[in-house]
Amino acid sequence: MTAERADARIEDSAGRAAGAASTASGAHSTRELAYPHWFRKSEATHNVARGIMQYGPIARTPLAQIFNLSQGALSRITSDLIYDGVIEEMPAGSVQAGRLPEGFELHESSERRGRPQTALRIREDSHTFIGVNIHDQEITVSQVNAMCRPIGSELTEKIEGTAPEAVTAQIARMVAQCTDASAPKPTAMGVSLGGHIDDDRFVTYAPFLYWDATVDLGALLQEATGIPTKVFNDLDSVLLYECWFGDAIGVSRFAVITIGAGVGYSLSAHGNPIDNPDKSYGLAGHVLIDPEGRAARLGISAARSA
């Protein structure tokens, strides 16, 4: 996986980023973080917007059938989204089309009246986001638009220091350097790293950073950059990117496996990571393959990571 693609994948999660707080480590803070909202509408409206983001450009008829909506209901939803500047219609005669869900079959609509079959797409340049990937001994920062397409060049640097305050200061400086002043101000920031994260902000396990206590990285970065921030496991970020923008659009079930300093594994069902309490502790690297082999890093003999 290239650093550019790894960083871009994080930004799918940045749209749900959080902001504000100050605790660096220790027990979990009870202070609430303020979450940004692109728009506030019904659950059905958010589902349609997500569908246009994943499957677009897409016409209204298949979109209505994907979400089991009448043409009238979908027309009202898409009209609201166009009015709010979330989506837009493609130019007449455009032949560009997205990828429909796996196994989807379009049925002829019995409703003869309605809007012409003009494709809909997200207004991708209306919002920007910052993606940060902490990987191995490097930090990569990139600014992307609403469709996760990079704006300008990404920035990659060696980690200057692994203390939480040092990592925070370096990321804040890199964010300021790579933010395009001519683009819309970043709505949110998403950070991915190898480790276990609680509440999308508290890093409780990060072996490559050698943190031995809980770090409220989301709050630290919000305070340093002024950008609402959420923190995610790196494999979940890759998986979500593939579901929303990559090769797994419309795929109901798939797995992501990475091999590098360790072995990583994440499983998706219906567009979301399958959750379990120990999934981000790198246990896939401790699957026994040779009872007589050498011990892995955490002492489990002959595991994959050895």
Residue pairs with C-beta under 8 A, 6 or more apart in sequence:
1 238
1 258
3 133
3 135
3 138
3 140
3 154
3 156
4 140
4 142
4 150
4 154
6 133
6 135
6 140
6 192
6 234
6 238
7 131
7 132
7 133
7 140
7 141
7 142
7 154
8 131
8 142
8 144
8 148
8 149
8 150
8 241
9 131
9 148
9 192
9 237
9 238
9 240
9 241
9 242
9 245
9 246
10 131
10 132
10 133
10 190
10 191
10 192
10 232
10 234
10 237
10 241
11 129
11 130
11 131
11 142
11 144
11 148
11 190
11 241
12 148
12 190
12 237
12 240
12 241
12 243
12 244
12 245
13 190
13 192
13 230
13 232
13 236
13 237
13 240
14 129
14 130
14 131
14 187
14 188
14 189
14 190
14 230
15 38
15 127
15 129
15 146
15 187
15 188
15 190
16 35
16 188
16 190
16 200
16 230
17 35
17 36
17 129
17 187
17 188
17 189
17 190
17 227
17 228
17 229
17 230
18 33
18 34
18 35
18 188
18 200
18 201
18 218
18 222
18 228
18 229
18 230
19 33
19 34
19 35
19 36
19 188
19 222
19 227
19 228
19 229
20 31
20 33
20 34
20 219
20 222
20 223
20 228
21 29
21 31
21 33
21 201
21 216
21 218
21 219
21 222
21 223
22 29
22 31
22 216
22 219
22 220
22 223
23 29
23 31
23 216
23 219
24 164
24 165
24 215
24 216
24 220
25 164
25 211
25 213
25 214
25 215
25 216
26 213
26 214
27 214
28 198
28 199
28 202
28 214
28 216
29 216
29 219
31 219
33 201
33 218
33 219
33 222
33 228
34 228
35 228
36 187
36 188
36 228
38 86
38 127
38 187
39 45
39 49
39 81
39 84
39 86
41 80
41 81
41 84
44 67
44 69
44 73
44 77
45 77
45 80
45 81
47 67
48 63
48 67
48 69
48 74
48 77
48 78
48 81
49 81
49 86
49 87
49 122
51 58
51 63
51 66
51 67
52 58
52 63
52 81
52 87
52 120
52 121
52 122
53 122
53 146
53 147
53 244
54 98
54 243
54 244
54 245
54 249
54 250
54 271
55 62
55 63
55 66
55 98
55 99
55 100
55 101
55 249
55 250
56 87
56 98
56 119
56 120
56 121
56 122
57 90
57 94
57 96
57 97
57 98
57 119
57 120
57 121
58 97
58 98
58 100
58 119
58 120
58 121
59 117
59 118
59 119
59 120
60 71
60 74
60 75
60 78
60 114
60 115
60 117
60 118
60 120
61 71
61 106
61 109
61 117
62 100
62 104
62 106
63 69
63 74
63 78
63 120
64 70
64 71
64 73
64 74
64 109
65 104
65 106
65 107
66 100
66 101
66 104
67 74
69 77
70 111
71 109
71 111
71 114
72 111
72 114
75 114
75 115
78 87
78 120
81 87
82 88
82 89
85 123
85 126
86 122
86 123
86 126
87 120
87 121
87 122
87 123
88 120
88 121
88 122
88 123
89 118
89 119
89 120
90 96
90 118
90 119
90 120
90 121
92 118
94 119
96 119
97 119
98 249
99 249
99 250
100 106
100 250
101 250
101 252
102 250
102 251
102 252
103 252
104 250
122 146
122 147
123 146
124 145
124 146
124 147
124 149
125 145
125 146
125 183
125 184
126 146
126 184
127 145
127 146
127 184
127 187
128 143
128 144
128 145
128 146
128 151
128 180
128 183
128 184
128 185
128 186
128 187
129 143
129 144
129 145
129 146
129 186
129 187
129 188
129 189
129 190
130 141
130 142
130 143
130 175
130 178
130 179
130 186
130 188
130 189
130 190
130 225
130 227
131 141
131 142
131 143
131 144
131 189
131 190
131 191
131 192
132 139
132 140
132 141
132 171
132 174
132 175
132 189
132 190
132 191
132 192
132 221
133 139
133 140
133 191
133 192
133 193
133 234
133 237
134 159
134 167
134 191
134 192
134 193
134 194
134 208
134 209
134 234
135 193
135 194
135 234
136 208
136 260
136 261
137 158
137 159
137 208
138 156
138 157
138 158
138 159
139 156
139 157
139 159
139 167
139 170
139 171
139 174
140 154
140 155
140 156
141 154
141 155
141 156
141 171
141 174
141 175
141 177
141 178
142 150
142 154
142 155
142 178
143 150
143 151
143 152
143 178
143 179
143 180
143 183
143 186
144 150
144 151
145 151
145 183
147 245
148 241
148 244
148 245
151 180
151 183
152 178
152 180
153 178
154 178
155 174
155 177
155 178
157 170
157 174
159 167
159 170
160 166
160 170
161 167
161 170
162 209
162 210
162 211
164 211
164 215
164 217
164 220
165 220
167 209
167 217
168 217
168 220
168 221
168 224
169 224
171 191
171 221
171 224
171 225
172 221
172 224
172 225
175 189
175 225
175 227
176 225
179 186
186 227
187 228
188 227
188 228
188 229
188 230
189 221
189 225
189 227
189 228
189 229
189 230
190 229
190 230
190 231
190 232
190 237
191 217
191 218
191 221
191 229
191 230
191 231
191 232
192 231
192 232
192 233
192 234
192 236
192 237
193 203
193 206
193 208
193 209
193 231
193 233
193 234
194 206
194 207
194 208
194 233
194 234
194 235
194 261
194 262
194 264
194 282
195 203
195 204
195 205
195 206
195 207
195 208
195 209
195 233
195 280
196 203
196 204
196 205
196 206
196 233
196 280
196 281
197 203
197 204
197 231
197 232
197 233
197 280
198 204
198 214
200 218
200 230
200 231
200 232
201 216
201 217
201 218
201 219
201 229
201 230
201 231
202 214
202 215
202 216
202 217
202 218
202 231
203 209
203 211
203 214
203 215
203 216
203 217
203 231
204 214
205 211
205 280
205 281
206 215
207 282
208 261
217 229
217 231
218 229
218 230
218 231
219 229
221 227
221 229
221 231
222 228
222 229
233 266
233 279
233 280
234 264
235 256
235 258
235 264
235 265
235 266
235 280
236 266
236 273
236 280
238 256
238 258
238 266
239 248
239 256
239 266
239 267
239 268
239 273
240 272
240 273
242 248
242 249
242 254
242 256
242 268
243 249
243 251
243 268
243 271
243 272
244 271
248 254
248 268
251 268
252 269
252 270
253 267
253 268
253 269
253 270
254 267
254 268
255 265
255 266
255 267
255 268
256 264
256 265
256 266
256 267
256 268
257 263
257 264
257 265
257 284
258 264
258 265
262 282
262 285
262 297
262 305
263 282
263 284
263 285
263 304
263 305
264 282
264 284
264 285
265 284
266 273
266 274
266 279
267 273
267 274
268 274
273 279
282 305
284 304
285 296
285 297
285 303
285 304
285 305
286 296
286 298
286 300
286 303
286 304
286 305
287 303
287 304
288 300
288 301
288 302
288 303
289 302
289 303
289 304
290 302
291 301
291 302
292 302
293 301
293 302
293 303
293 306
294 301
294 302
294 306
295 301
295 302
295 306
296 302
296 303
296 304
296 305
296 306
297 305
297 306
